[in-house]
Amino acid sequence: MSKRKRDGPSVPERLKEDPEPSEEALETHFDLKDELVLDADDEESDNESLEWEESSEEVDNEPAEEGEHSNLEEEKEQVDDYDPWDEAEYTDTSDEEELRNTVGNIPLEWYEDYPHIGYDLDGKRILKPQQGDQLDEFLKRMDDPNYWRTITDSTTGKETVLTDEDIDLIENIQRSQYPQPGFDPYEPYVDLYSHEKMVHPVSNAPPSKRSFLPSLWERKKLVKLVRGIKLGIIKPIKKPEKPQVYMLWSSETENDKLRPHQFIPAPKARLPGHGESYNPPPEYLPSDKERLEWEGSSVKDRRPFIPTKYPSLRLVPRYENFVKERFDRCLDLYLCPRQTRMRIQVEPEQLLPQLPKPKDLQPFPTTEAIVYEGHSGMVRSIAVENEGQWLASVSTDNTLRLWEVDTGKCIKVVPLPGKPSSVEFITNVKMSIVSVAFDDSILLINHGLTDKLDVISTDAALVASGEGEEEEGERGGTETKPKPVEWRTYTVTDEEYSNGYRLSLKHYKTVSQVTWHHKGDYFASVTEGGGSNTTCIHQLSKRQSQNPFKSLKGSVQKVLFHPSKPLFFVATQTYVKVYDLVKQELVKKLTPGVKWISSIDIHPKGDNIIIGSYDKRLCWIDMDLSTRPYKTLRHHRQAIRQVIYHRSYPLFASCSDDNTVIVCHGMVYSDLMQNPLIVPVKVLRGHTSVDTLGALSCAFHPSQPWVFSAGADSLIKLYT
């Protein structure tokens, strides 16, 4: 058996203070008296756990000295006062493990609700150490000088007093210093090998041959691993994929987080201009009034300085706002976020719609061909005969003039009893009638310029219509309803008959427009003012007139018949209403979005209309597409007076007070999935302004790509 030596006294000093230990403690744990009996004949001592200085074999073989026998007797006497629980506090050997807390490194919160703290090696419960109340804690704080350095071990539940070395270690860690006190990190380095120059190396042995050759055993291991990988015996360990957790409302992806943040340079400061010079130009120097305005305005709205002139540079004083401007600049650099704005390089041609070239859309009128002179006043309205041979015009000089289109010669002049406002040829080719609206009446004039048979048949038809009216009057009896219009027939005995007057329709208000149905029997008139009686529809064959509306909101500006359907268009100041004459109901209500409608025309196919307004807008409305404009053109600088469609060519034109007639290409496709093509092709200038009025009327030739324009300068021009 190895010899074990005990450090320090065999029995703690504090055990000597209690000479009589309790019998219960000795009986509960173990019988010390039996264990401490020394038998000289035994080969081994049972009290080896107490770590005697000499083993029992040495005591038997060697004679004991007197001093040693006396010490042995004293220790035997002190055994009666020995408490093994107190010994556990001062010993750290494996013999006292049964006296310590042996629960191990387990979470102590498992036993928070139990009276024990764990189990020992024998499976017995280890009770929790007794803990004092707040009064005991207060007494310890007042009486115990080591209270501030006493800590409780959570594993054992016992209190431990920190030594001075432990406190120094903790303080060094708190100060971010080296934990070990007295440690010098900058102690001088002792160079053991190179402080003395040596002629030969420390080891002069040459390298072995195997240091230059690859290891044979490593090669065999690698071959074995490669063979196992090829055969599929050895498989790489696959790392389990972690579930991807992403933010529900965040748009930032993982790639965005890993993307390197590009450095954005700060914008450069504004460079000084001429106004900040010490000798600025005179135009930069403010006047007294401007100086007062600068002083009265707020700091945010004015310039930070007043331009001042100095005779020389050395007389320029210091800038008062220098520090403030530098401070604001630093704040902007520090606080304002930066963002790189990607400038999109867009060519202007890409923003414009891809339209065909005008030369590819010919024919259309481009050149002034004929000027029709003869009127002495403003030409209010013009109209072209159905076959395109004759042109009619009315002017404020109270005359109706009939022109030959090809020669520009005035064939006939018809005096009118008032100032005319509108002129229109009848749409029936077999009748030679032109209607003129003036003051409160409408005149139906037989111009007599067509074939004589047509002229005679026209007079005969008008006489026959008068006879039918008399017969209906006789059948109706004496009671007759008040008529909205008074019909008058001119006979041969009347003076006006020689001028071509045949019928006269007298209204109760000033007539502003007259328009014909495509069959030539019906025509409509519009009078100024509001109310339901502003629009009248007349039938020539029966000489009847009626007001189609019982109540009509708004002031009617223009009316129009559909070219092929029984539809009637009524244009008020802001809306265009479409009525079905057969069903007598409102079909559509078009909203062009203008302030005041001036004119309206319908496409020969009947599905598209154009609207001109006094607020310089031209609206194209596709009724199959929407009730709002498909395109709105604003190419006129002043009010639009009239808009028209060509009957056979894909053209439409508009005239305005800016003395221009703009011709546009307007192609309507039979495919309903394709939108109309609208391209302005020509701007015709040929009139002069008179009293802020320019081109007042325009009309297309029925069979040629020609356009007529009439202006306030009393001229009519033909463009071909």
JOUR-V737498 format. One record per backbone hydrogen bond with DSSP energy under -0.5 kcal/mol. CO is the residue of the C=O (numbers start at 1). NH is the residue of the N-H. Records with the same first field share a line. If there is no record, write none. Layout:
CO->NH ; NH
This chain:
12->15 ; 16
13->16
15->18
17->19
19->21
22->26
23->27
24->28
25->29
26->30
30->32
31->35
32->36
34->37
37->39
38->40
39->42
45->48
46->49
47->50
48->51
55->59
56->60
57->61
58->62
65->69
66->70
67->71
68->72
69->73
70->74
71->75
72->76
73->77
74->78
75->79
76->79
77->80
78->81
79->82
80->21
82->84
83->87
84->88
86->89 ; 90
87->90 ; 91
93->96
94->97
96->99
97->100
100->102
104->106
107->110
108->111
109->112
111->114
115->128
118->126
120->123
124->120
125->127
126->117 ; 118
133->137
134->138
135->139
136->140
137->141
138->142
139->143
140->144
143->145
144->147
146->149
147->150
149->162
151->153 ; 160
152->154
153->157
158->153
160->151 ; 162
163->167
164->168
165->169
166->170
167->171
168->172
169->173
170->174
171->175
172->177
173->176
180->183
183->185
184->187
189->191
190->192
193->196
202->204
208->211
209->212
210->213
215->219
216->220
217->221
218->222
219->223
220->224
221->225
222->226
223->227
224->228
225->229
226->230
227->231
228->232 ; 233 ; 234
229->232
233->235
236->238
243->245
244->246
251->253
253->257
254->258
255->259
260->262
263->265
273->276
274->277
277->280
278->310
281->284 ; 285
282->285
287->291
288->292
289->293
290->294
291->295
292->296
293->297
298->302
312->315
313->316
318->320
319->322
321->325
322->326
323->327
324->328
325->329
326->330
327->331
328->332
329->333
330->334
331->335 ; 336
332->336
339->341
340->342
341->343
342->344
343->345
344->346
345->347
347->350 ; 351
348->351 ; 352
353->355
357->360
358->361
359->362
367->720
370->718
371->373
372->716
378->380 ; 396
381->394
383->392
385->388
389->405
390->385
391->403
392->383
393->401
394->380 ; 381
395->398 ; 399 ; 420
398->416
399->395
400->414
401->393 ; 403
402->411 ; 412
403->391 ; 405
404->408
409->404 ; 411
412->402
413->415
414->400
418->420
419->439
422->437
424->435
427->429
428->431
431->433
432->447 ; 448
433->426
434->445
435->424
436->438 ; 443
437->421 ; 422
438->441
439->511
440->507
441->438
442->505
443->436 ; 445
444->502 ; 503
445->434 ; 447
451->455
452->456
453->457
454->458
455->459
456->460
457->461
458->462
459->463
460->464
461->465
462->466
463->467
464->468
465->469
466->470
467->471
468->472
469->473
470->474
471->475
472->476
473->477
474->477
478->480
485->487
486->506
488->504
491->494
494->497
495->498
496->499 ; 501
497->500
500->446
502->490
503->444
504->488 ; 506
505->442 ; 507
506->486
510->528
513->526
515->524
517->520
521->540
522->517
523->538
524->515
525->536
526->512 ; 513
531->534
532->535
534->527
536->525
537->546
538->523 ; 540
539->543 ; 544
544->539
546->537 ; 548
554->556
558->571
560->569
565->567
566->581 ; 582
567->562
568->579
569->560
570->572 ; 577
571->557 ; 558
573->597
574->593
575->572
576->590
577->570 ; 579
578->587 ; 588
579->568 ; 581
580->584 ; 585
585->580
588->578
590->576 ; 592
591->629
596->614
599->612
601->610
603->606
607->623 ; 624
608->603
609->621
610->601
611->619
612->598 ; 599
613->616 ; 640
616->636
617->613
618->633
619->611 ; 621
620->622 ; 630 ; 631
621->609 ; 623
622->625 ; 626
627->591
631->620
633->618
639->657
642->655
644->653
649->651
650->666
651->646
652->664
653->644
654->662
655->641 ; 642
656->659 ; 695
659->686 ; 687
660->656
661->663 ; 684
662->654
663->681 ; 682
664->652 ; 666
665->679
666->668
667->669 ; 677
670->672
671->674
676->678
677->667 ; 679
679->665
682->663 ; 684
683->685
684->661
690->693
693->690
694->696 ; 712
697->710
699->708
704->706
706->701
707->719
708->699
709->717
710->696 ; 697
711->379 ; 714
714->375
715->711
716->372
717->709
718->369 ; 370
719->707
